């Protein structure tokens, strides 16, 4: 009954919003990308490729999940070199990135809309051997249909936050059966596993394997230290503002000015997240009267005069982490972006600060806060209070950095552990969802 009501609501909503959707599709070409595939009409070559042999279907919705899943896809292809792999994405950016960077798969598609008519068409044309999906991408009709057809469903690098738990609780009648019949759920942490079990998943089918985002990060190069040495800035105490968004540069600059009173040798490295904002941040530096050096330009100041290093290049940020005293990770002061990676600075044994909005790395952030390897800052005063003891006490920041590193280190190995679980599901003679082992 609950699925009948859900699908009735989907259909009525689709009909009511059809005029609005038509106008949006007409005015916003970006929203038309992949529309045929979202409606279940895939290219003939894709359908024909998987008519011969059932694929291993892996779903990674956005760019973050896609890049984090890359090593798992590589390991899966090495394990099953003759079995085709189908990759699905949700966003146009992820779809384009997959075509440009992911060579381990045999086809890439947009994930279909979760309507029973569309799902029925898709699964008539492509019947996967197993469906593997990341984070908590729960699509009721798709998963329920796979489960009815006895096709294994495996959640990998699974995340189930307190917020998600509360949200799913509101529609528990719809999702509890889905959770209960997942073939396996490979969760990032024990807390994620416990919350999923509490939401209805079978404890016998839930295992903690780790976070793909942690497993995919490698130690940074020393290029950043070499750059600082070349610029004559190697002896400075380095504070990094990483992947910053509007408003975050202001917080960093104002706090930096106060911190310099106690730490005269402090150097701020600003790395805006998006290249189109490099000029905007430079204008902010000029307006506030800071003496700065742009990484892309020859040095025009004496090293002792430089207060801010503006990193207006791409691909170099991570290499500066090993030489940093403290890092603030951006995209986290406001709700929109969801926070950028805290993993690279933690791997470099650097204390990490971030704003209150870190849903993209919620699990790692939880552990950093719990174990004292990272700190939340909400405003300039809070940032100053957290940063000052770390910048003035080398031993303290080494201790905090070591805690951050330990969190990342124990999370590594997720790909290998997850692959073991997925192999067991694929190769087990008991592939029905009624199996409990």
C-alpha positions as CSV (number, residue, x, y, z in Angstrom):
1,X,0.0,0.0,0.0
2,X,2.8,2.4,0.9
3,X,4.4,2.0,-2.5
4,X,1.1,2.5,-4.2
5,X,0.6,5.8,-2.4
6,X,4.2,6.8,-3.1
7,X,3.9,6.1,-6.8
8,X,0.5,7.8,-7.0
9,X,2.0,10.9,-5.4
10,X,4.9,10.8,-7.9
11,X,2.6,10.5,-10.8
12,X,0.2,13.3,-9.7
13,X,3.2,15.6,-8.9
14,X,4.7,14.9,-12.3
15,X,1.5,15.8,-14.1
16,X,0.9,19.0,-12.0
17,X,4.4,20.3,-12.5
18,X,4.7,19.3,-16.2
19,X,4.0,22.8,-17.6
20,X,6.7,24.3,-15.2
21,X,9.1,21.5,-16.1
22,X,8.6,22.1,-19.8
23,X,9.4,25.9,-19.4
24,X,12.5,25.1,-17.3
25,X,13.7,22.6,-19.8
26,X,13.2,25.1,-22.6
27,X,15.0,28.0,-20.8
28,X,17.7,26.0,-19.1
29,X,19.5,23.7,-21.6
30,X,21.6,22.2,-18.8
31,X,18.6,20.6,-17.4
32,X,18.0,18.8,-20.7
33,X,21.3,16.9,-20.4
34,X,20.6,13.2,-20.2
35,X,16.9,13.6,-20.2
36,X,16.2,10.7,-22.6
37,X,18.4,8.4,-20.4
38,X,16.7,9.6,-17.2
39,X,13.4,8.5,-18.8
40,X,14.9,5.1,-19.5
41,X,15.9,5.5,-23.2
42,X,19.6,4.5,-23.4
43,X,21.8,4.3,-26.5
44,X,21.4,1.1,-28.5
45,X,25.1,0.3,-28.1
46,X,24.8,0.4,-24.3
47,X,21.7,-1.9,-24.3
48,X,23.3,-4.3,-26.8
49,X,26.6,-4.5,-24.8
50,X,24.8,-5.7,-21.7
51,X,22.3,-8.0,-23.5
52,X,25.1,-10.5,-24.0
53,X,26.5,-10.4,-20.4
54,X,24.9,-9.0,-17.3
55,X,27.0,-6.0,-16.0
56,X,28.2,-5.1,-12.5
57,X,26.2,-1.8,-12.1
58,X,27.9,0.8,-9.9
59,X,26.1,4.1,-9.0
60,X,28.1,7.2,-8.0
61,X,25.8,10.2,-8.1
62,X,28.0,13.2,-7.9
63,X,31.6,14.2,-8.7
64,X,32.7,13.7,-5.1
65,X,31.4,10.2,-4.8
66,X,32.6,9.4,-8.3
67,X,36.2,10.3,-7.6
68,X,36.1,8.6,-4.3
69,X,34.8,5.4,-6.0
70,X,37.5,5.4,-8.7
71,X,39.9,3.1,-6.8
72,X,37.1,0.7,-6.1
73,X,36.1,0.6,-9.8
74,X,39.8,-0.1,-10.7
75,X,39.9,-2.9,-8.1
76,X,36.6,-4.3,-9.4
77,X,37.8,-4.3,-13.0
78,X,41.1,-6.1,-12.0
79,X,39.1,-8.7,-10.1
80,X,36.5,-9.2,-12.9
81,X,38.4,-8.3,-16.1
82,X,36.0,-10.1,-18.5
83,X,32.8,-8.9,-16.8
84,X,31.4,-5.6,-18.1
85,X,30.9,-2.7,-15.6
86,X,28.1,-0.1,-16.0
87,X,28.5,3.2,-14.2
88,X,25.6,5.5,-13.5
89,X,25.7,9.2,-12.4
90,X,23.1,11.7,-11.3
91,X,24.6,15.1,-12.1
92,X,25.8,16.3,-15.5
93,X,29.2,17.3,-14.0
94,X,29.7,13.7,-12.7
95,X,28.6,12.3,-16.0
96,X,31.1,14.5,-17.9
97,X,33.9,13.8,-15.4
98,X,33.3,10.0,-15.7
99,X,33.6,10.2,-19.5
100,X,36.8,12.2,-19.2
101,X,38.5,10.3,-16.4
102,X,37.0,6.9,-15.7
103,X,38.4,4.3,-18.1
104,X,37.6,1.2,-16.0
105,X,34.0,0.9,-17.1
106,X,32.3,-0.3,-20.2
107,X,29.5,2.3,-20.3
108,X,28.4,5.4,-18.5
109,X,24.7,6.4,-18.2
110,X,22.5,8.9,-16.3
111,X,20.6,7.2,-13.5
112,X,16.9,6.8,-14.4
113,X,14.1,8.7,-12.6
114,X,12.6,6.6,-9.8
115,X,9.2,6.0,-11.3
116,X,7.9,2.4,-11.6
117,X,7.2,2.7,-15.4
118,X,10.7,4.0,-16.1
119,X,12.4,1.5,-13.8
120,X,10.5,-1.4,-15.4
121,X,11.6,-0.3,-18.9
122,X,15.2,0.1,-17.7
123,X,15.4,-3.3,-16.1
124,X,13.8,-5.0,-19.1
125,X,16.7,-3.8,-21.2
126,X,19.5,-4.0,-18.7
127,X,19.5,-6.6,-15.9
128,X,22.6,-6.2,-13.7
129,X,24.3,-9.1,-12.0
130,X,24.6,-6.9,-8.9
131,X,23.8,-3.2,-8.1
132,X,26.4,-1.4,-6.0
133,X,25.6,2.1,-4.8
134,X,27.5,4.7,-2.7
135,X,26.9,6.8,0.4
136,X,23.1,6.7,1.0
137,X,21.6,6.9,-2.5
138,X,18.3,5.2,-1.7
139,X,15.8,5.1,-4.6
140,X,12.7,3.2,-3.3
141,X,11.3,1.9,-6.6
142,X,14.6,0.9,-8.1
143,X,15.9,-0.9,-5.0
144,X,12.5,-2.6,-4.3
145,X,12.3,-3.8,-7.9
146,X,15.8,-5.2,-7.8
147,X,15.0,-6.9,-4.5
148,X,11.8,-8.5,-5.9
149,X,13.8,-9.8,-8.9
150,X,16.4,-11.3,-6.5
151,X,19.2,-9.1,-7.8
152,X,21.8,-8.3,-5.1
153,X,22.0,-4.8,-3.8
154,X,25.1,-3.6,-2.0
155,X,25.6,-0.2,-0.3
156,X,29.3,0.8,-0.2
157,X,31.1,3.5,1.6
158,X,27.7,3.9,3.3
159,X,26.9,7.0,5.3
160,X,23.9,7.3,7.6
161,X,24.1,10.5,9.5
162,X,21.9,11.7,12.4
163,X,20.2,14.0,10.0
164,X,19.6,11.3,7.5
165,X,18.3,9.0,10.2
166,X,15.7,11.6,11.3
167,X,14.7,12.3,7.7
168,X,14.1,8.6,6.8
169,X,12.3,8.1,10.1
170,X,9.5,10.4,8.7
171,X,8.9,7.9,5.8
172,X,10.0,4.7,7.7
173,X,7.1,2.7,6.2
174,X,8.5,3.2,2.8
175,X,12.2,2.8,3.5
176,X,12.4,0.2,6.3
177,X,11.6,-2.7,4.0
178,X,14.3,-1.4,1.6
179,X,16.9,-1.2,4.4
180,X,15.9,-4.6,5.7
181,X,16.4,-6.4,2.3
182,X,19.7,-4.8,1.2
183,X,22.0,-7.8,0.5
184,X,24.9,-6.1,2.2
185,X,25.6,-2.6,3.7
186,X,29.3,-1.6,3.9
187,X,29.3,1.4,6.2
188,X,31.9,4.0,6.8
189,X,31.9,3.9,10.7
190,X,30.2,1.9,13.5
191,X,28.0,4.9,14.2
192,X,26.7,4.8,10.6
193,X,26.1,1.1,10.9
194,X,24.3,1.4,14.2
195,X,22.0,4.1,12.8
196,X,21.2,2.1,9.7
197,X,20.4,-1.0,11.8
198,X,18.2,1.1,14.1
199,X,16.4,2.3,10.9
200,X,15.5,-1.3,10.0
201,X,18.5,-2.9,8.3
202,X,19.4,-6.5,9.3
203,X,22.4,-6.5,11.6
204,X,23.6,-9.7,10.0
205,X,24.0,-7.8,6.7
206,X,25.7,-4.7,7.9
207,X,29.5,-4.4,8.1
208,X,31.9,-1.6,8.7
209,X,34.5,-1.3,5.9
210,X,35.5,2.4,5.9
211,X,35.2,5.5,3.8
212,X,36.3,5.5,0.1
213,X,37.1,9.2,0.4
214,X,39.7,8.4,3.0
215,X,41.1,5.5,1.1
216,X,41.6,7.4,-2.1
217,X,43.9,10.1,-0.6
218,X,47.7,9.7,-0.8
219,X,50.4,11.6,0.9
220,X,51.1,15.0,-0.7
221,X,54.3,15.9,-2.4
222,X,56.9,18.3,-1.0
223,X,56.4,20.7,-3.9
224,X,54.8,23.3,-1.6
225,X,57.8,23.4,0.7
226,X,60.0,23.8,-2.3
227,X,57.9,26.7,-3.6
228,X,58.0,28.5,-0.3
229,X,61.8,28.0,-0.1
230,X,62.2,29.5,-3.6
231,X,60.1,32.5,-2.6
232,X,62.1,32.9,0.7
233,X,59.1,32.1,2.8
234,X,60.1,28.7,4.2
235,X,60.7,30.0,7.7
236,X,57.2,31.4,8.1
237,X,54.4,29.9,10.2
238,X,51.9,28.9,7.6
239,X,48.1,29.2,8.0
240,X,46.2,27.8,5.0
241,X,42.7,28.9,3.9
242,X,41.8,26.0,1.6
243,X,39.1,25.9,-1.0
244,X,37.5,29.0,0.2
245,X,34.1,30.5,-0.8
246,X,32.7,34.0,-0.5
247,X,32.8,35.3,3.0
248,X,35.4,32.8,4.2
249,X,38.3,34.9,2.9
250,X,37.0,37.8,5.0
251,X,36.9,35.7,8.1
252,X,40.4,34.4,7.5
253,X,41.9,37.8,6.7
254,X,40.3,39.5,9.8
255,X,41.4,36.7,12.1
256,X,44.9,36.6,10.5
257,X,45.3,40.3,11.3
258,X,44.6,39.6,14.9
259,X,46.8,36.5,15.0
260,X,49.8,38.4,13.6
261,X,49.9,40.4,16.8
262,X,50.9,37.3,18.6
263,X,52.6,35.4,15.7
264,X,54.5,38.0,13.7
265,X,56.0,35.4,11.3
266,X,52.5,34.2,10.4
267,X,51.9,33.8,6.6
268,X,48.4,33.2,5.2
269,X,48.0,31.1,2.1
270,X,44.6,31.8,0.4
271,X,43.4,29.2,-2.1
272,X,40.0,30.1,-3.5
273,X,38.0,27.0,-4.5
274,X,37.0,28.3,-8.0
275,X,39.5,29.9,-10.4
276,X,36.9,32.5,-11.5
277,X,37.1,34.0,-8.1
278,X,40.9,34.6,-8.1
279,X,40.5,38.2,-9.3
280,X,37.7,38.8,-6.8
281,X,39.9,37.7,-3.9
282,X,42.8,39.8,-5.2
283,X,40.6,42.9,-5.2
284,X,39.6,42.1,-1.6
285,X,43.3,41.9,-0.7
286,X,43.9,45.3,-2.4
287,X,40.9,46.9,-0.7
288,X,42.0,45.7,2.7
289,X,45.6,46.9,2.2
290,X,47.3,43.5,2.5
291,X,50.7,43.0,1.0
292,X,50.4,39.8,-1.1
293,X,52.1,37.7,-3.7
294,X,50.3,35.8,-6.5
295,X,51.7,32.4,-7.0
296,X,51.4,32.8,-10.8
297,X,53.5,35.9,-10.9
298,X,57.2,36.6,-10.3
299,X,58.0,37.8,-6.8
300,X,57.9,41.6,-6.6
301,X,58.1,42.1,-2.8
302,X,60.8,41.3,-0.3
303,X,59.9,38.0,1.4
304,X,59.6,39.7,4.8
305,X,57.0,42.0,3.3
306,X,54.6,39.3,2.1
307,X,51.6,38.8,4.4
308,X,49.4,36.7,2.1
309,X,50.3,34.2,-0.6
310,X,47.4,34.0,-3.1
311,X,47.4,30.5,-4.7
312,X,45.9,31.4,-8.1
313,X,47.1,28.1,-9.7
314,X,45.5,24.6,-9.8
315,X,46.7,21.3,-8.5
316,X,49.2,22.7,-6.0
317,X,47.2,23.2,-2.8
318,X,47.7,19.7,-1.3
319,X,51.5,20.0,-1.6
320,X,51.5,22.9,0.9
321,X,49.8,21.0,3.7
322,X,52.9,19.2,4.9
323,X,54.5,22.6,5.7
324,X,51.4,24.1,7.4
325,X,50.8,24.9,11.0
326,X,47.0,25.0,10.7
327,X,44.4,24.7,7.9
328,X,40.9,26.1,7.6
329,X,38.9,24.0,5.1
330,X,36.4,26.1,3.2
331,X,33.0,25.6,1.7
332,X,31.9,25.0,5.3
333,X,30.7,28.4,6.8
334,X,27.5,28.4,4.7
335,X,25.1,25.6,4.0
336,X,25.4,25.5,0.2
337,X,28.8,23.8,-0.7
338,X,28.7,21.2,2.1
339,X,32.4,21.5,3.0
340,X,35.5,20.4,1.1
341,X,38.0,17.7,1.9
342,X,39.5,17.6,5.5
343,X,41.3,14.4,4.6
344,X,44.4,15.8,2.8
345,X,45.5,18.2,5.7
346,X,44.7,15.5,8.2
347,X,46.9,13.0,6.3
348,X,49.7,15.7,6.4
349,X,49.4,15.7,10.2
350,X,48.0,19.3,10.3
351,X,45.3,20.4,12.7
352,X,42.1,21.2,10.8
353,X,39.4,23.8,11.3
354,X,36.2,24.1,9.4
355,X,32.8,25.7,9.6
356,X,29.6,24.0,10.8
357,X,28.4,22.8,7.4
358,X,30.4,19.7,6.5
359,X,27.9,17.2,5.1
360,X,30.2,16.1,2.3
361,X,32.7,14.8,4.9
362,X,30.4,14.3,7.8
363,X,31.8,11.0,9.0
364,X,35.4,12.1,9.0
365,X,34.5,15.4,10.6
366,X,32.6,13.6,13.4
367,X,35.8,11.6,14.1
368,X,38.0,14.6,14.1
369,X,35.8,16.4,16.5
370,X,35.5,13.4,18.8
371,X,39.2,12.6,18.9
372,X,40.4,16.2,19.0
373,X,42.0,16.3,15.6
374,X,39.8,19.1,14.3
375,X,37.7,22.0,15.4
376,X,34.5,23.8,14.3
377,X,34.6,27.6,13.9
378,X,31.5,29.7,13.4
379,X,32.9,33.3,13.4
380,X,36.1,35.3,13.7
381,X,36.2,35.2,17.5
382,X,35.8,31.4,17.5
383,X,38.5,30.9,14.9
384,X,40.9,33.2,16.8
385,X,40.3,31.2,20.0
386,X,41.0,27.9,18.3
387,X,43.9,29.1,16.2
388,X,46.0,31.0,18.6
389,X,47.0,28.1,21.0
390,X,47.9,26.0,17.9
391,X,50.0,28.7,16.2
392,X,51.9,29.6,19.3
393,X,52.6,26.1,20.7
394,X,54.4,23.8,18.3
395,X,54.0,20.8,20.6
396,X,50.3,21.2,20.9
397,X,49.7,21.4,17.2
398,X,51.9,18.4,16.6
399,X,49.7,16.4,19.1
400,X,46.5,17.6,17.4
401,X,48.0,16.9,13.9
402,X,48.9,13.4,15.1
403,X,45.3,12.7,16.2
404,X,44.0,13.9,12.8
405,X,46.5,11.6,11.0
406,X,45.5,8.6,13.1
407,X,41.8,9.1,12.1
408,X,42.7,9.1,8.4
409,X,45.2,6.2,8.8
410,X,42.7,3.8,10.5
411,X,40.1,4.6,7.8
412,X,42.4,3.5,5.0
413,X,41.9,0.0,3.4
414,X,38.2,0.6,2.7
415,X,38.5,-0.4,-1.0
416,X,40.1,-3.8,-0.1
417,X,37.6,-4.5,2.7
418,X,34.6,-3.5,0.5
419,X,35.8,-5.5,-2.5
420,X,36.0,-8.6,-0.3
421,X,32.3,-8.2,0.7
422,X,31.2,-7.5,-2.9
423,X,33.1,-10.5,-4.2
424,X,31.3,-12.7,-1.6
425,X,28.0,-11.4,-2.8
426,X,28.8,-11.9,-6.5
427,X,30.3,-15.3,-6.2
428,X,28.1,-16.8,-3.5
429,X,25.8,-19.5,-4.7
430,X,23.3,-17.9,-2.4
431,X,22.5,-14.6,-4.3
432,X,18.9,-14.3,-3.3
433,X,18.1,-11.4,-0.9
434,X,16.6,-13.9,1.5
435,X,20.2,-15.0,2.4
436,X,21.5,-13.9,5.7
437,X,25.1,-14.9,5.5
